[in-house]
C-alpha cells in the first residue's frame, strides 16, 4: 500500500483525548531546563539551527527536496496517533521523536522515500544533541522551518519542550494515497480520529503544492502542481485540471470531489491563498502537539521567532481567531 503524501505531509490536530481549539495559554515557561532555557526565552541554539537548516532548505528562490522531506517527516512522526488508542506517555504515539530514535520505523513501507531526509536530520540531531536539543522538537521545528522556507509559505507557531520516546509508534495510522483506504470516507474518519475537521484536512493536503511523489504508482519525482518549489494555491485548481507533467494521488482526487464533505472545503481554497495559509498554519501548529496533554504543552516555550521570516503577507489572517498568534 502506498501512503498518502509520498513526499509531503498532511497535518493534524487535537491531542490524545483532549482535542483542542484553543492556543496554549501562552507558553510562559519551560517544561524542563534542557529544552527551554530560562523563563520564557527561546534557547539561542534554535536560531543557530534555523540558520543551518536554511542552507539546505532553500536553493535560489525555491524550497528544496530536503525541505519537502522535512514537512513529510514531521507529519509521519506526529500522525501515528489516534484518540481511539490508549493514552501512553509522553505522546501516545504522536509527536515524540520516535521516527528518528527508533531504528525500525524508518523502514516501514509508509515511510518510503524518507530515507535521505532521515539521514540528514539524524546528522543534525547528533550535531545539536550536546546542546540538549530533543529529537521530537527538532523534527517539528524543521518541518515548520521548511514550510516557511518555501516562497509564500506561512509562519507556523513553533513550540519547544517535547519529551522524546524511542518506542516504535503504532502502525496503520497513516493515510493511503492509493488503493484500499484512499477513499474519501476512510481518510476523513482517519483524520477525525486524530482531531481534524473537514477544513483542516482540506487545508493540510494543500501541502502537496510543494510535493514530489515517491509513490510507485506515479513516475518518480513528479509534482502535484506545476510550481513545487513555491507555496501557492495552484495545487487546488490543478488537482481538478492537471497540466502536463503534474500527477495526482488517488486520495487527492477523492478528497477534492466537490460533492464530498472535504471536497466542499477543498474548493474554497482555489485562488484563495490567504484563507488557505491561515487554516494550514492553524492545523500544522496542532500537528506538532499531537498526543501531548494540555497541562504539558502549556509549559512549552515559543520559538516561533527563530524561524525565517515568511514572504507571505498576513499569513495567518484567514485562520480562526483562536489561532492567530501574531
Secondary structure in CASP SS format (residue, H / E / C, confidence):
PFRMAT SS
TARGET T0000
AUTHOR 0000-0000-0000
METHOD secondary structure of the structure
MODEL  1
X C 1.00
X C 1.00
X E 1.00
X C 1.00
X C 1.00
X C 1.00
X C 1.00
X C 1.00
X C 1.00
X C 1.00
X C 1.00
X C 1.00
X C 1.00
X C 1.00
X C 1.00
X C 1.00
X C 1.00
X C 1.00
X C 1.00
X C 1.00
X C 1.00
X C 1.00
X C 1.00
X C 1.00
X C 1.00
X C 1.00
X C 1.00
X C 1.00
X C 1.00
X C 1.00
X C 1.00
X C 1.00
X H 1.00
X H 1.00
X H 1.00
X H 1.00
X C 1.00
X C 1.00
X C 1.00
X C 1.00
X C 1.00
X C 1.00
X C 1.00
X C 1.00
X H 1.00
X H 1.00
X H 1.00
X H 1.00
X H 1.00
X H 1.00
X H 1.00
X H 1.00
X H 1.00
X H 1.00
X H 1.00
X H 1.00
X H 1.00
X E 1.00
X E 1.00
X C 1.00
X C 1.00
X E 1.00
X E 1.00
X C 1.00
X H 1.00
X H 1.00
X H 1.00
X H 1.00
X H 1.00
X H 1.00
X H 1.00
X H 1.00
X H 1.00
X H 1.00
X H 1.00
X H 1.00
X H 1.00
X H 1.00
X C 1.00
X C 1.00
X C 1.00
X C 1.00
X C 1.00
X C 1.00
X C 1.00
X C 1.00
X C 1.00
X C 1.00
X C 1.00
X C 1.00
X C 1.00
X C 1.00
X C 1.00
X C 1.00
X C 1.00
X C 1.00
X C 1.00
X H 1.00
X H 1.00
X H 1.00
X H 1.00
X C 1.00
X C 1.00
X C 1.00
X H 1.00
X H 1.00
X H 1.00
X C 1.00
X H 1.00
X H 1.00
X H 1.00
X C 1.00
X C 1.00
X C 1.00
X H 1.00
X H 1.00
X H 1.00
X H 1.00
X H 1.00
X H 1.00
X H 1.00
X H 1.00
X H 1.00
X H 1.00
X H 1.00
X H 1.00
X H 1.00
X H 1.00
X H 1.00
X H 1.00
X H 1.00
X C 1.00
X C 1.00
X C 1.00
X H 1.00
X H 1.00
X H 1.00
X H 1.00
X H 1.00
X H 1.00
X H 1.00
X H 1.00
X H 1.00
X H 1.00
X H 1.00
X H 1.00
X H 1.00
X H 1.00
X H 1.00
X C 1.00
X E 1.00
X C 1.00
X C 1.00
X C 1.00
X C 1.00
X C 1.00
X C 1.00
X C 1.00
X E 1.00
X E 1.00
X C 1.00
X C 1.00
X C 1.00
X C 1.00
X C 1.00
X C 1.00
X C 1.00
X C 1.00
X C 1.00
X C 1.00
X C 1.00
X C 1.00
X C 1.00
X C 1.00
X C 1.00
X E 1.00
X C 1.00
X C 1.00
X C 1.00
X C 1.00
X C 1.00
X C 1.00
X C 1.00
X H 1.00
X H 1.00
X H 1.00
X H 1.00
X H 1.00
X H 1.00
X H 1.00
X H 1.00
X H 1.00
X C 1.00
X C 1.00
X C 1.00
X C 1.00
X C 1.00
X H 1.00
X H 1.00
X H 1.00
X H 1.00
X H 1.00
X H 1.00
X H 1.00
X H 1.00
X H 1.00
X H 1.00
X H 1.00
X H 1.00
X H 1.00
X C 1.00
X E 1.00
X C 1.00
X C 1.00
X C 1.00
X C 1.00
X C 1.00
X C 1.00
X C 1.00
X C 1.00
X C 1.00
X C 1.00
X E 1.00
X C 1.00
X C 1.00
X C 1.00
X C 1.00
X C 1.00
X C 1.00
X E 1.00
X C 1.00
X C 1.00
X C 1.00
X H 1.00
X H 1.00
X H 1.00
X H 1.00
X H 1.00
X H 1.00
X H 1.00
X C 1.00
X C 1.00
X C 1.00
X C 1.00
X C 1.00
X E 1.00
X C 1.00
X C 1.00
X C 1.00
X H 1.00
X H 1.00
X H 1.00
X H 1.00
X H 1.00
X H 1.00
X H 1.00
X C 1.00
X C 1.00
X C 1.00
X C 1.00
X H 1.00
X H 1.00
X H 1.00
X H 1.00
X H 1.00
X H 1.00
X H 1.00
X C 1.00
X C 1.00
X C 1.00
X C 1.00
X C 1.00
X H 1.00
X H 1.00
X H 1.00
X H 1.00
X H 1.00
X H 1.00
X H 1.00
X H 1.00
X H 1.00
X H 1.00
X H 1.00
X H 1.00
X H 1.00
X H 1.00
X H 1.00
X C 1.00
X C 1.00
X C 1.00
X C 1.00
X C 1.00
X C 1.00
X H 1.00
X H 1.00
X H 1.00
X H 1.00
X C 1.00
X C 1.00
X C 1.00
X E 1.00
X E 1.00
X C 1.00
X H 1.00
X H 1.00
X H 1.00
X C 1.00
X C 1.00
X C 1.00
X C 1.00
X C 1.00
X C 1.00
X C 1.00
X C 1.00
X C 1.00
X C 1.00
X C 1.00
X C 1.00
X C 1.00
X C 1.00
X H 1.00
X H 1.00
X H 1.00
X C 1.00
X C 1.00
X C 1.00
END
